Every structure is written in structure tokens, then in C-alpha cells.
Amino acid sequence: MKVLLIIVVFNFDTGSELETNLNFDNEADCHAAALASFQEVDAAVDVQAMEIPEGQEMLEGTMIAYGAEGGEIGMYACNVLRASKDF
């Protein structure tokens, strides 16, 4: 199983400097890497599951990262690749 990290950082100045692996063997490693990436933006990051309003579509398992002051600093999802070809 391969897991892909899809990450969006809302702070373009800091986000452009983030380095992260985007390909993992399991979801736990993917979530840990996302947390570490957001900690580069704000060490006190709080990650919570995104509440998806009824009728809207979003990647299953999308998480929102909040900074120490409560503002959203980004979002991510860890998704199992469904393709049979190795990348």
C-alpha cells in the first residue's frame, strides 16, 4: 500500500520553504509528516478533522491545521493510492 500526502499551506512565504516526503507506506507515517511540516510554520499547531458541510465534496479524511492563535494555517489529507502502478 502506498499513501500520498496532499498538503496545502496557507502561508505562501513559509509554505514555499517546507520540505516533505509525499509518498508513504502507511497512513500513520503520512500524518506524522504532515504534522511535522505544519510545526515548521507554527510549533503549537493543532490538527483537527475538517467538518465538511452537507452537500460539499472534499477528500475523505481532510484535516485542518490551526496555529497557536486559532487561525487556519493549512490543510492536508493522506490518501491510499488506488493505482496498481508503483510511482
VEXBATI-716533 format. One line per field, with one value per residue (C-alpha): x, y, z; residue number from 1; chain. Coordinates in pm, whole numbers, plus 50000, padded with zeros to 5 digits. Example, Ala and Ser with C-alpha at 12.3 -4.5 7.8 and 13.67 -1.06 7.14 Angstrom:
X [51230; 51367]
Y [49550; 49894]
Z [50780; 50714]
voke [1; 2]
ketor [A; A]
//
This chain:
X [50000; 50123; 49985; 50001; 50018; 49825; 49920; 49821; 49986; 49801; 50116; 50294; 50616; 50670; 50498; 50738; 51023; 50863; 51019; 50823; 50805; 50477; 50483; 50446; 50398; 50126; 49884; 50045; 50375; 50184; 50000; 50326; 50499; 50210; 50222; 50598; 50556; 50296; 50514; 50770; 50506; 50379; 50529; 50198; 49993; 49663; 49534; 49164; 48938; 48768; 48394; 48252; 47922; 47643; 47638; 48008; 48267; 48610; 48878; 48787; 48999; 49085; 49245; 49279; 49588; 49533; 49806; 49858; 49625; 49346; 49374; 49385; 49739; 49671; 49504; 49606; 49482; 49654; 49505; 49579; 49684; 49443; 49662; 49837; 50148; 50436; 50547]
Y [50000; 50349; 50660; 51004; 51324; 51614; 51928; 52292; 52565; 52896; 53099; 53120; 53269; 52989; 52724; 52771; 52664; 52344; 52017; 51698; 51347; 51299; 50919; 50681; 50313; 50373; 50640; 50689; 50798; 51029; 51201; 51236; 51401; 51643; 51741; 51794; 52014; 52232; 52255; 52433; 52703; 52710; 52491; 52492; 52361; 52189; 51945; 51857; 51672; 51908; 51940; 51913; 52096; 51883; 51889; 51975; 51729; 51702; 51436; 51187; 51239; 51602; 51764; 52134; 52273; 52563; 52789; 52893; 53191; 52972; 53072; 52813; 52766; 52482; 52156; 51807; 51461; 51123; 50904; 50547; 50533; 50319; 50276; 49945; 50102; 50197; 50560]
Z [50000; 49916; 50081; 49923; 50131; 49980; 50174; 50139; 50347; 50354; 50433; 50098; 50239; 50489; 50281; 49992; 50221; 50355; 50254; 50298; 50164; 49980; 49944; 50242; 50316; 50576; 50694; 51036; 50878; 50644; 50931; 51128; 50830; 50781; 51149; 51131; 50823; 50993; 51305; 51083; 51034; 51396; 51668; 51859; 51566; 51644; 51380; 51367; 51128; 50885; 50924; 50574; 50522; 50379; 50001; 49960; 49838; 49997; 50016; 50285; 50595; 50523; 50828; 50914; 51090; 51329; 51463; 51825; 51778; 51637; 51270; 50995; 50864; 50621; 50541; 50435; 50354; 50350; 50079; 49977; 49613; 49419; 49112; 49074; 48917; 49151; 49133]
voke [1; 2; 3; 4; 5; 6; 7; 8; 9; 10; 11; 12; 13; 14; 15; 16; 17; 18; 19; 20; 21; 22; 23; 24; 25; 26; 27; 28; 29; 30; 31; 32; 33; 34; 35; 36; 37; 38; 39; 40; 41; 42; 43; 44; 45; 46; 47; 48; 49; 50; 51; 52; 53; 54; 55; 56; 57; 58; 59; 60; 61; 62; 63; 64; 65; 66; 67; 68; 69; 70; 71; 72; 73; 74; 75; 76; 77; 78; 79; 80; 81; 82; 83; 84; 85; 86; 87]
ketor [A; A; A; A; A; A; A; A; A; A; A; A; A; A; A; A; A; A; A; A; A; A; A; A; A; A; A; A; A; A; A; A; A; A; A; A; A; A; A; A; A; A; A; A; A; A; A; A; A; A; A; A; A; A; A; A; A; A; A; A; A; A; A; A; A; A; A; A; A; A; A; A; A; A; A; A; A; A; A; A; A; A; A; A; A; A; A]
//
